[in-house]
Amino acid sequence: MPTVLIVLIPILVILLLLLVSCISIVPQANAYVVEWLGVYQATWGAGFHFKVPFLMRVVKKVSLKEQVVDFKPQPVITRDNVTMQIDSVVFFQVTDAKMFTYGVERPMSAIENLTATTLRNIIGDMELDHTLTSRDVINTKITAILDQATDKWGIKVNRVEVKNIIPPAEIQDAMEKQMKAERLKREAILIAEGEKTAAITKAEGEKESAILRADAVREQRIREAQGEAQAILEVQKALADSLRLLNEAAPNDKVLALKGLEALAKVADGRATKLIIPSDMQNLAGLVTSIKEMATTDTAAK
């Protein structure tokens, strides 16, 4: 009995190991390329699979997730003969594990070389200034070319991004000087615009101030004119009242002559530039004599 157990236990262990080796589990987002006696047999997707020991083997395990490859800078020459360094990043995904396995030797190296040659062709048709400002154009062109070229390898190129465009040192110095000059120019423009705005604001303020002063002077003159007009009206009114009272009192000729003399005195007060003398100066003399007599009579009566 012990001898039988000693023989059976190794056999059972070997059978268990063989059974385990016949089982294969493929993780999610992966694919296994399987060969039968060295010939392509199948591509296993995610899940549980059974294989025949010694006859079937997994030759390649392929990730179906999107992958990112950062390539080292590549020397390129622009159309105006400027040599620069450009490094790029490629985002790709394996869509056919069989073609990826058998379609190309060392796929990563193939993608890198294809990216470098494509960059040289694209940049060779562009000038330096256009290259520095056209990253999106470069990315779009190289993505389309790489995607078409790698399709037969079972690879889908989702996008290519140009990371850095490094021109020669002398070009960089010239660009820095140009950028500095542009900054100084923009600064001068901003200062000039500020001074212009300040001058306009000051001029508008002075204009408004002058308008306000003119309005004040005009208002003052209007008020003065209104005051003078009112004064004239008051004088005319007083004169009219005086004449009315005089008329009601039934004045004689001597009183009227006295009023005329008062009016003549007012005319000759020095402010008038012309003085009109009545032609009947004798009447004036008689008027003075009458006034004197009236004054004497009044004194005697008192």
Wavefront OBJ file of the C-alpha trace (Angstrom):
o trace
v 0.000 0.000 0.000
v 2.655 2.565 0.815
v 4.432 1.688 -2.397
v 1.288 2.383 -4.413
v 0.859 5.765 -2.734
v 4.438 6.649 -3.425
v 3.867 5.960 -7.119
v 0.431 7.622 -7.368
v 1.317 10.852 -5.608
v 3.955 11.952 -8.168
v 1.620 10.987 -10.986
v -1.197 13.058 -9.503
v 1.129 16.016 -9.036
v 2.266 15.792 -12.650
v -1.330 15.540 -13.867
v -2.278 18.552 -11.750
v 0.593 20.572 -13.172
v -0.412 19.578 -16.694
v -3.990 20.588 -15.989
v -2.901 23.939 -14.665
v -0.684 24.500 -17.696
v -3.667 23.848 -19.938
v -5.592 26.735 -18.429
v -4.967 30.330 -19.524
v -6.743 33.449 -18.268
v -6.490 36.612 -20.388
v -6.918 39.903 -18.450
v -9.265 42.652 -19.554
v -8.000 44.938 -22.365
v -5.420 42.350 -23.431
v -5.072 39.842 -26.243
v -2.944 36.707 -26.524
v -1.624 35.478 -29.863
v -1.550 31.649 -29.855
v 0.366 29.316 -32.208
v -0.130 25.602 -32.879
v 3.206 23.957 -33.596
v 4.666 27.315 -34.648
v 1.742 28.328 -36.842
v -0.750 31.044 -35.948
v -3.790 29.417 -34.380
v -5.946 32.100 -32.729
v -6.132 35.384 -30.862
v -7.584 35.038 -27.400
v -9.547 37.866 -25.889
v -10.235 38.525 -22.203
v -11.469 35.469 -20.271
v -10.784 31.758 -19.620
v -9.110 29.643 -22.313
v -7.849 26.043 -22.615
v -4.736 25.049 -24.527
v -3.058 21.797 -25.414
v 0.267 21.436 -23.637
v 3.393 21.303 -25.768
v 1.371 21.828 -28.962
v -0.090 25.282 -28.307
v 1.760 28.248 -26.907
v 1.194 31.967 -26.366
v 3.731 33.773 -28.531
v 2.761 37.360 -27.689
v 0.734 39.164 -25.060
v -0.610 42.419 -26.455
v -2.139 45.337 -24.526
v -5.168 46.841 -26.233
v -5.121 50.009 -24.115
v -4.010 53.356 -25.521
v -0.270 53.728 -25.145
v 1.954 56.796 -25.069
v 5.458 56.827 -26.496
v 7.761 59.813 -26.000
v 10.446 59.926 -28.671
v 13.746 61.738 -28.311
v 14.338 64.990 -30.267
v 14.900 64.568 -33.985
v 16.987 66.941 -36.153
v 14.962 68.507 -38.971
v 15.704 71.177 -41.589
v 13.205 73.837 -42.611
v 12.707 75.116 -46.147
v 14.847 78.169 -45.351
v 17.715 75.862 -44.267
v 17.419 76.216 -40.494
v 18.285 73.091 -38.524
v 16.260 72.535 -35.375
v 15.381 69.799 -32.912
v 11.801 68.551 -32.546
v 10.593 65.942 -30.079
v 7.144 64.405 -30.270
v 4.713 62.204 -28.360
v 2.669 59.509 -30.108
v -0.625 58.199 -28.719
v -1.529 54.870 -30.312
v -3.604 51.763 -29.706
v -3.300 48.179 -30.978
v -6.449 47.186 -32.841
v -5.294 43.846 -34.317
v -3.030 41.700 -32.158
v -2.239 39.284 -35.022
v -1.089 42.029 -37.413
v 0.781 43.739 -34.585
v 2.647 40.458 -33.925
v 3.378 39.403 -37.482
v 3.112 42.648 -39.456
v 6.310 44.390 -38.350
v 9.464 43.599 -36.433
v 9.930 45.782 -33.342
v 6.811 47.970 -33.735
v 8.020 50.731 -31.373
v 11.213 51.232 -33.340
v 9.216 51.254 -36.567
v 6.844 53.927 -35.223
v 9.764 56.060 -34.021
v 11.553 55.933 -37.366
v 8.341 56.600 -39.259
v 7.614 59.591 -37.010
v 11.096 61.018 -37.596
v 10.930 60.715 -41.384
v 7.412 62.152 -41.487
v 8.494 65.133 -39.378
v 11.414 65.803 -41.707
v 9.142 65.737 -44.745
v 6.558 68.064 -43.207
v 9.050 70.559 -41.738
v 11.046 70.539 -44.974
v 8.102 72.212 -46.718
v 7.751 74.936 -44.072
v 9.793 77.990 -43.146
v 11.035 78.642 -39.621
v 8.427 81.245 -38.674
v 5.623 79.076 -40.016
v 6.973 76.069 -38.144
v 7.051 77.892 -34.817
v 3.434 79.017 -35.146
v 1.851 75.956 -36.787
v 1.989 73.160 -34.234
v -1.639 72.237 -34.799
v -1.056 71.933 -38.535
v 2.014 69.752 -37.969
v 0.158 67.566 -35.460
v -2.767 67.038 -37.823
v -0.600 66.165 -40.822
v 1.693 63.761 -39.003
v -1.241 62.033 -37.283
v -2.972 61.382 -40.606
v 0.216 60.056 -42.245
v 1.195 57.803 -39.332
v -2.316 56.431 -38.921
v -2.455 55.429 -42.553
v 1.043 53.917 -42.543
v 0.571 51.891 -39.335
v -2.857 50.543 -40.235
v -1.289 47.441 -41.829
v 0.528 46.801 -38.551
v -2.699 46.613 -36.586
v -2.006 49.982 -34.949
v -4.335 52.969 -34.680
v -2.518 56.295 -34.193
v -4.939 58.507 -32.271
v -2.838 61.662 -32.248
v 0.693 63.004 -32.382
v 1.772 66.011 -30.335
v 4.881 68.085 -30.995
v 6.324 68.801 -27.543
v 9.226 71.120 -28.198
v 10.593 72.956 -31.206
v 14.166 73.936 -30.404
v 15.822 76.281 -32.930
v 19.587 76.972 -32.952
v 21.094 79.178 -30.238
v 21.604 82.172 -32.535
v 17.988 81.961 -33.676
v 16.854 81.816 -30.055
v 18.919 84.926 -29.240
v 17.404 86.781 -32.189
v 13.916 85.692 -31.138
v 14.510 86.869 -27.571
v 15.705 90.259 -28.825
v 12.672 90.518 -31.078
v 10.358 89.604 -28.204
v 12.049 92.210 -26.000
v 11.627 94.831 -28.722
v 7.967 93.892 -29.091
v 7.441 94.208 -25.340
v 9.096 97.638 -25.327
v 6.969 98.662 -28.301
v 3.772 97.542 -26.585
v 4.858 99.341 -23.419
v 5.477 102.562 -25.358
v 2.104 102.219 -27.067
v 0.365 101.709 -23.735
v 2.128 104.742 -22.243
v 1.197 106.871 -25.268
v -2.404 105.708 -25.093
v -2.476 106.526 -21.379
v -1.106 110.012 -21.985
v -3.578 110.497 -24.818
v -6.459 109.440 -22.603
v -5.252 111.744 -19.818
v -4.949 114.672 -22.250
v -8.420 114.020 -23.626
v -9.845 113.792 -20.126
v -8.110 117.029 -19.126
v -9.325 118.802 -22.270
v -12.859 117.590 -21.683
v -12.645 118.816 -18.082
v -11.398 122.219 -19.202
v -14.115 122.348 -21.830
v -16.809 121.560 -19.285
v -15.301 124.103 -16.883
v -15.299 126.786 -19.597
v -18.888 125.943 -20.455
v -19.871 126.216 -16.812
v -18.065 129.563 -16.485
v -19.742 130.855 -19.635
v -23.105 129.675 -18.347
v -22.427 131.439 -15.035
v -21.467 134.693 -16.798
v -24.496 134.470 -19.030
v -26.743 133.796 -16.056
v -25.193 136.744 -14.216
v -25.734 139.057 -17.184
v -29.280 137.844 -17.585
v -29.967 138.514 -13.928
v -28.330 141.963 -14.147
v -30.359 142.785 -17.236
v -33.492 141.581 -15.506
v -32.586 143.730 -12.476
v -32.000 146.780 -14.642
v -35.232 146.163 -16.493
v -37.043 145.823 -13.200
v -35.439 149.045 -11.953
v -36.498 150.869 -15.111
v -40.003 149.534 -14.678
v -40.035 150.735 -11.079
v -38.779 154.190 -12.116
v -41.337 154.392 -14.887
v -44.014 153.279 -12.507
v -42.970 155.907 -9.944
v -42.910 158.533 -12.677
v -46.329 157.468 -13.847
v -47.632 157.666 -10.282
v -46.068 161.102 -9.901
v -47.675 162.330 -13.082
v -50.983 160.842 -12.048
v -50.853 162.580 -8.655
v -49.742 165.785 -10.307
v -52.607 165.578 -12.716
v -55.079 164.936 -9.914
v -53.763 168.001 -8.050
v -54.585 170.287 -11.071
v -51.167 172.017 -11.172
v -50.742 175.530 -12.525
v -48.195 176.649 -15.074
v -45.611 177.504 -12.459
v -45.612 173.999 -11.004
v -45.280 172.461 -14.455
v -42.412 174.810 -15.202
v -40.734 173.728 -11.965
v -41.021 170.091 -12.977
v -39.488 170.920 -16.311
v -36.572 172.595 -14.575
v -36.040 169.530 -12.389
v -35.997 167.352 -15.458
v -33.441 169.629 -17.091
v -31.244 169.421 -13.981
v -31.342 165.635 -14.117
v -30.372 165.642 -17.756
v -27.375 167.848 -17.001
v -26.104 165.735 -14.088
v -22.874 164.978 -15.966
v -23.598 161.452 -17.180
v -25.217 162.480 -20.435
v -23.025 163.061 -23.478
v -25.496 165.439 -25.133
v -27.615 168.206 -23.634
v -30.534 169.786 -25.454
v -31.253 173.372 -24.286
v -34.828 174.612 -24.764
v -35.162 177.418 -27.252
v -37.309 179.549 -24.962
v -34.597 180.519 -22.501
v -36.634 183.608 -21.557
v -39.350 181.390 -20.227
v -36.712 179.714 -18.087
v -35.626 183.057 -16.676
v -39.214 183.966 -15.951
v -39.611 180.594 -14.362
v -36.723 181.226 -12.007
v -38.188 184.617 -11.013
v -41.566 183.039 -10.341
v -39.963 180.385 -8.202
v -38.143 183.059 -6.221
v -41.393 184.953 -5.664
v -43.116 181.805 -4.542
v -40.369 181.122 -2.069
v -40.552 184.724 -0.697
v -44.319 184.544 -0.347
v -44.083 181.277 1.515
v -41.495 182.725 3.894
v -43.600 185.820 4.660
v -46.638 183.727 5.248
v -44.770 181.697 7.806
l 1 2 3 4 5 6 7 8 9 10 11 12 13 14 15 16 17 18 19 20 21 22 23 24 25 26 27 28 29 30 31 32 33 34 35 36 37 38 39 40 41 42 43 44 45 46 47 48 49 50 51 52 53 54 55 56 57 58 59 60 61 62 63 64 65 66 67 68 69 70 71 72 73 74 75 76 77 78 79 80 81 82 83 84 85 86 87 88 89 90 91 92 93 94 95 96 97 98 99 100 101 102 103 104 105 106 107 108 109 110 111 112 113 114 115 116 117 118 119 120 121 122 123 124 125 126 127 128 129 130 131 132 133 134 135 136 137 138 139 140 141 142 143 144 145 146 147 148 149 150 151 152 153 154 155 156 157 158 159 160 161 162 163 164 165 166 167 168 169 170 171 172 173 174 175 176 177 178 179 180 181 182 183 184 185 186 187 188 189 190 191 192 193 194 195 196 197 198 199 200 201 202 203 204 205 206 207 208 209 210 211 212 213 214 215 216 217 218 219 220 221 222 223 224 225 226 227 228 229 230 231 232 233 234 235 236 237 238 239 240 241 242 243 244 245 246 247 248 249 250 251 252 253 254 255 256 257 258 259 260 261 262 263 264 265 266 267 268 269 270 271 272 273 274 275 276 277 278 279 280 281 282 283 284 285 286 287 288 289 290 291 292 293 294 295 296 297 298 299 300 301 302
